[in-house]
Amino acid sequence: MTELVDDLLDGDHRALARTISLIEDRTPGYRDLVSQLHEHTGHADVIGITGSPGAGKSTLVDKMAEAYRDRGLTVGVIAIDPSSPFTGGAILGDRIRMQEHALDDGVFIRSMATRGHLGGLALATPQAVRVLDAAGFPWVLVETVGVGQVEVEIVGAADTTVVVVNPGWGDAVQANKAGLMEIADVFVINKADRPGAAETRRDLDAMLDLTAAVEGWRPPIVDVVATEGTGIAELWDTIGAHRAHLESTGELGRRRGQRAREELTRIVAERLLMKARRSSEGDRFDALLDRVEARSIDPWTAADELLDR
Amino acid sequence: MTELVDDLLDGDHRALARTISLIEDRTPGYRDLVSQLHEHTGHADVIGITGSPGAGKSTLVDKMAEAYRDRGLTVGVIAIDPSSPFTGGAILGDRIRMQEHALDDGVFIRSMATRGHLGGLALATPQAVRVLDAAGFPWVLVETVGVGQVEVEIVGAADTTVVVVNPGWGDAVQANKAGLMEIADVFVINKADRPGAAETRRDLDAMLDLTAAVEGWRPPIVDVVATEGTGIAELWDTIGAHRAHLESTGELGRRRGQRAREELTRIVAERLLMKARRSSEGDRFDALLDRVEARSIDPWTAADELLDR
């Protein structure tokens, strides 16, 4: 285990992949592993990338990673795929290929499935980010679809959150509907060479006019054609400007403090949930459940009885 | 409060709306209210409707409700919108209009936002379903976007789960990717008058060939054009056939037992989470948090210290 930690701190990709698998599978000992990494974290900039399915997030993230790799910098990517563990393998094929290609190139891409995580994605993601942080990646991109309660919370916890929309199709309205206006620090109009890009920009601007700027930051809108690499450099510059803004206003420390508070609360809650799960295996739980199903007791009263013990 | 329960059991729509608001807002006393309703529940068929954003779920659900209303039957709908509480109002306008229209017509439609629920959507949804069940709706439709960990779990907990896809666009593959193949009891190809419907049916069939039938049920595929009302009657018949299958095999009781177990576990966990939240307000939590942020202790060890007390 110490060897694994040493390899990981050296940035070894195989050690990285293995550690994240241990976290995903909740292999006994994973917790000590992540504990050991904690003191080596806190250096990475965490950038969340979100948007509706089909917005071109994967391509955008790949191009962002490539752009930095070309400059000799390293980037880690956690891609949260709305796939089941059962079917994930085949679908993720293209990302896995990219990962193989990137093995020695300073880019590490790891997909995590949204389902099948004991304790949930909300807990597994910050752990995976911590692993990449400890391995020395100065930038960690977290890519997740911007639909779903947990998924929006996760991406909103980044230092900088990028919301990706497409021209036309009412995408700006969808983003608003999904609560993404409130977490966006930067907007990307991807596929900006298609008709409707100007209207989408106008829609976003109109919605931003209705939203109070947070600490003097109005989210910029960047036109991108990810498939051709257009606008990627400007996007990185904009992310850099946001980062500088966060530092100058003290907002970075506030966000990270909030994130640490959220995570500690989640860990405490998860410990307690495990306790609840254990109690749910007991005869007492089953007896109360029978009474709930027979409608002789409601589940809230049953929970009270269970916890009073 | 007793008056509210009486009105609700009589099927009064205003009492229904008020009760669900009390649940959403966690108004003190909501829990007693839901407890009192428990003995009146267990009669409704719960049907989950899911699919990617833009698949036409809202229109489908409205047409399904209309079809039953035309036959003098009553239907309750819980529509889970990926909207924030902040922006929800305006966006939900069309659904609210439909609800007003339906006030005296045996259809009750209620939208719930995915964000801002204390304790989360996973707990609020079964409570809202229970309210409609107690109010005497024989069918309760739960509509949610099929992306997101919590959202897929919620819809998968229905008696019958309907997955909506569109022709072309790789929708069948997306459904597979989102883990919807595993929870689907019925597939709807909506907008089936568009090109590519036959290919989508073929894709779904091919994927179903790879999936083991659950208790002898292979999910049927129904062609629908929701905007024109085409295929709605066949869809209801198919849902009825699945229901009959669930009853004849004893699967209905098994699913409901599993649902009750899940809910009781969640309630116990939520109680414990509230305990964790309270502890997170204490000085001791803050002191440990400071040490986590200073990297002198990792969050798991901090949680242990907090819980050992």
HADDOCK unambig.tbl for C-alpha pairs under 7 A between the chains (distance, minus, plus):
assign (segid A and resid 35 and name CA) (segid B and resid 298 and name CA) 5.44 0.50 0.50
assign (segid A and resid 35 and name CA) (segid B and resid 300 and name CA) 6.81 0.50 0.50
assign (segid A and resid 38 and name CA) (segid B and resid 295 and name CA) 6.53 0.50 0.50
assign (segid A and resid 38 and name CA) (segid B and resid 298 and name CA) 5.64 0.50 0.50
assign (segid A and resid 39 and name CA) (segid B and resid 295 and name CA) 4.95 0.50 0.50
assign (segid A and resid 39 and name CA) (segid B and resid 296 and name CA) 6.91 0.50 0.50
assign (segid A and resid 82 and name CA) (segid B and resid 147 and name CA) 6.56 0.50 0.50
assign (segid A and resid 82 and name CA) (segid B and resid 148 and name CA) 6.79 0.50 0.50
assign (segid A and resid 82 and name CA) (segid B and resid 177 and name CA) 6.14 0.50 0.50
assign (segid A and resid 82 and name CA) (segid B and resid 178 and name CA) 4.67 0.50 0.50
assign (segid A and resid 83 and name CA) (segid B and resid 177 and name CA) 4.35 0.50 0.50
assign (segid A and resid 83 and name CA) (segid B and resid 178 and name CA) 4.57 0.50 0.50
assign (segid A and resid 83 and name CA) (segid B and resid 179 and name CA) 5.55 0.50 0.50
assign (segid A and resid 84 and name CA) (segid B and resid 177 and name CA) 6.58 0.50 0.50
assign (segid A and resid 84 and name CA) (segid B and resid 178 and name CA) 6.39 0.50 0.50
assign (segid A and resid 84 and name CA) (segid B and resid 179 and name CA) 4.76 0.50 0.50
assign (segid A and resid 87 and name CA) (segid B and resid 177 and name CA) 6.81 0.50 0.50
assign (segid A and resid 88 and name CA) (segid B and resid 177 and name CA) 6.82 0.50 0.50
assign (segid A and resid 91 and name CA) (segid B and resid 177 and name CA) 6.94 0.50 0.50
assign (segid A and resid 114 and name CA) (segid B and resid 149 and name CA) 5.76 0.50 0.50
assign (segid A and resid 115 and name CA) (segid B and resid 149 and name CA) 6.06 0.50 0.50
assign (segid A and resid 147 and name CA) (segid B and resid 82 and name CA) 6.55 0.50 0.50
assign (segid A and resid 147 and name CA) (segid B and resid 147 and name CA) 6.13 0.50 0.50
assign (segid A and resid 147 and name CA) (segid B and resid 148 and name CA) 6.11 0.50 0.50
assign (segid A and resid 148 and name CA) (segid B and resid 82 and name CA) 6.75 0.50 0.50
assign (segid A and resid 148 and name CA) (segid B and resid 147 and name CA) 6.12 0.50 0.50
assign (segid A and resid 148 and name CA) (segid B and resid 148 and name CA) 4.13 0.50 0.50
assign (segid A and resid 148 and name CA) (segid B and resid 149 and name CA) 6.86 0.50 0.50
assign (segid A and resid 148 and name CA) (segid B and resid 150 and name CA) 6.98 0.50 0.50
assign (segid A and resid 148 and name CA) (segid B and resid 151 and name CA) 6.42 0.50 0.50
assign (segid A and resid 149 and name CA) (segid B and resid 114 and name CA) 5.74 0.50 0.50
assign (segid A and resid 149 and name CA) (segid B and resid 115 and name CA) 6.06 0.50 0.50
assign (segid A and resid 149 and name CA) (segid B and resid 148 and name CA) 6.85 0.50 0.50
assign (segid A and resid 149 and name CA) (segid B and resid 150 and name CA) 6.87 0.50 0.50
assign (segid A and resid 150 and name CA) (segid B and resid 148 and name CA) 6.98 0.50 0.50
assign (segid A and resid 150 and name CA) (segid B and resid 149 and name CA) 6.88 0.50 0.50
assign (segid A and resid 151 and name CA) (segid B and resid 148 and name CA) 6.40 0.50 0.50
assign (segid A and resid 177 and name CA) (segid B and resid 82 and name CA) 6.18 0.50 0.50
assign (segid A and resid 177 and name CA) (segid B and resid 83 and name CA) 4.41 0.50 0.50
assign (segid A and resid 177 and name CA) (segid B and resid 84 and name CA) 6.66 0.50 0.50
assign (segid A and resid 177 and name CA) (segid B and resid 87 and name CA) 6.84 0.50 0.50
assign (segid A and resid 177 and name CA) (segid B and resid 88 and name CA) 6.88 0.50 0.50
assign (segid A and resid 177 and name CA) (segid B and resid 91 and name CA) 6.92 0.50 0.50
assign (segid A and resid 178 and name CA) (segid B and resid 82 and name CA) 4.67 0.50 0.50
assign (segid A and resid 178 and name CA) (segid B and resid 83 and name CA) 4.55 0.50 0.50
assign (segid A and resid 178 and name CA) (segid B and resid 84 and name CA) 6.41 0.50 0.50
assign (segid A and resid 179 and name CA) (segid B and resid 83 and name CA) 5.50 0.50 0.50
assign (segid A and resid 179 and name CA) (segid B and resid 84 and name CA) 4.76 0.50 0.50
assign (segid A and resid 261 and name CA) (segid B and resid 289 and name CA) 6.68 0.50 0.50
assign (segid A and resid 264 and name CA) (segid B and resid 299 and name CA) 5.76 0.50 0.50
assign (segid A and resid 264 and name CA) (segid B and resid 303 and name CA) 6.70 0.50 0.50
assign (segid A and resid 265 and name CA) (segid B and resid 276 and name CA) 6.62 0.50 0.50
assign (segid A and resid 265 and name CA) (segid B and resid 277 and name CA) 6.69 0.50 0.50
assign (segid A and resid 265 and name CA) (segid B and resid 280 and name CA) 6.62 0.50 0.50
assign (segid A and resid 267 and name CA) (segid B and resid 300 and name CA) 6.90 0.50 0.50
assign (segid A and resid 267 and name CA) (segid B and resid 303 and name CA) 6.56 0.50 0.50
assign (segid A and resid 268 and name CA) (segid B and resid 276 and name CA) 6.19 0.50 0.50
assign (segid A and resid 268 and name CA) (segid B and resid 303 and name CA) 5.37 0.50 0.50
assign (segid A and resid 269 and name CA) (segid B and resid 272 and name CA) 6.78 0.50 0.50
assign (segid A and resid 269 and name CA) (segid B and resid 273 and name CA) 4.95 0.50 0.50
assign (segid A and resid 269 and name CA) (segid B and resid 276 and name CA) 5.83 0.50 0.50
assign (segid A and resid 272 and name CA) (segid B and resid 269 and name CA) 6.82 0.50 0.50
assign (segid A and resid 272 and name CA) (segid B and resid 272 and name CA) 5.83 0.50 0.50
assign (segid A and resid 273 and name CA) (segid B and resid 269 and name CA) 4.95 0.50 0.50
assign (segid A and resid 276 and name CA) (segid B and resid 265 and name CA) 6.63 0.50 0.50
assign (segid A and resid 276 and name CA) (segid B and resid 268 and name CA) 6.21 0.50 0.50
assign (segid A and resid 276 and name CA) (segid B and resid 269 and name CA) 5.85 0.50 0.50
assign (segid A and resid 277 and name CA) (segid B and resid 265 and name CA) 6.71 0.50 0.50
assign (segid A and resid 280 and name CA) (segid B and resid 265 and name CA) 6.59 0.50 0.50
assign (segid A and resid 289 and name CA) (segid B and resid 261 and name CA) 6.67 0.50 0.50
assign (segid A and resid 295 and name CA) (segid B and resid 38 and name CA) 6.53 0.50 0.50
assign (segid A and resid 295 and name CA) (segid B and resid 39 and name CA) 4.99 0.50 0.50
assign (segid A and resid 296 and name CA) (segid B and resid 39 and name CA) 6.93 0.50 0.50
assign (segid A and resid 298 and name CA) (segid B and resid 35 and name CA) 5.46 0.50 0.50
assign (segid A and resid 298 and name CA) (segid B and resid 38 and name CA) 5.66 0.50 0.50
assign (segid A and resid 299 and name CA) (segid B and resid 264 and name CA) 5.75 0.50 0.50
assign (segid A and resid 300 and name CA) (segid B and resid 35 and name CA) 6.83 0.50 0.50
assign (segid A and resid 300 and name CA) (segid B and resid 267 and name CA) 6.88 0.50 0.50
assign (segid A and resid 303 and name CA) (segid B and resid 264 and name CA) 6.69 0.50 0.50
assign (segid A and resid 303 and name CA) (segid B and resid 267 and name CA) 6.54 0.50 0.50
assign (segid A and resid 303 and name CA) (segid B and resid 268 and name CA) 5.36 0.50 0.50
